């Protein structure tokens, strides 16, 4: 991993290593940018809220790659909400407030 490659390096060597990785023959187009999953809570799914979310994302240079609907049955069967909040809670128990 990138973290493992940089772990233990001083700042100068870390910068040099990052530059070497950046020049490893990849083009900008071949490097994936960060991606996220965003959802609108069920009670708020209206045409105006969807338009507002799209507008706010676009104003901030974010691109919507895919839109869709996840039915309640799928959410329950795949425990999507449980897994989402578990991921947040598990990180919160590991991090300190400082």
N, C-alpha and C positions, 0 to 999 in steps of 0.2 A: 504494500500500500504506500501511498505518498507519505503518510504520517511516519511509517516505519523507515522510509528512505531518509527522512529529515530528522528523525529523532536523534538527539545527542549532538547535532552539528551546531557549531557557532553560527552567528548571524551571517558573516561573510561567506562561509562555505555553503550555508543554506541558500543564499541568493545565487551563488554560482551554480549549485545543483539545480535550482529551479530554472535558471537560464538554459542549462543543458537539456533539461526535460522539455522545455518550451521549443527548443530548436531540434527536436528529435525527428523531424521530417513530417510532422503532422501539419495540416493546414487548418485554418480557422474553421472551415466548414466541417472538418472531420472531428472536431472536439465538441462534445455535447455540453450544452449549458445546463444550469440548474433547472430542475423541473419540480412542479408541486401539484398537488391535488387540492382543488378548492371546491367547497360545496356551499350551497345556500340551504339553510334549514327549511324544512318542509312548510312551515307556516308563512315563510317569506317568499316563496317561489311565485312571483308574479312577473308579468312582462316588464313592468317598470323597474323592478329590482334586478332582473336579469340584464336589462339595458344599462342600468347604473353600474353593475359589476363590470360588464364589458368595457364601458367608458373609462372607469377608474383604472382597469388593467392597462388599457391602451395608452392612457395619459402617462403611465409610468413605464412605458416601453415593454410591457409584458404581452406575450402572444398567447392566445387561447388555441391550443392544439387540437382539442377534442371536447365536445359537449355531449352530454347524455343524461339519462335518467336511470336511477337505481331504484327498483321497486322495493317496498317494505319487506316482502318475503325474502328477497336476496340479501338485504341488510341483516335480517334476523338469522338466516341460515348460515351466512358466512361470518357472522358476528363482527361486522365491519365497525360498528360504533364501539363495541367492547375493545377490539384490537386497537382502534385509534386512541381511545382514552388510556388504555394500558400503556401504550408507547409513551405518551406524555407523562403519565404518573411514574413510570419506571425511571425516566430521566430525572424527574423532579426529586426522586429519593436519592439519586447519586450526586447531584450537584449541590454545592454549598452556596449560600447567599453572598459570599464575598467575592 
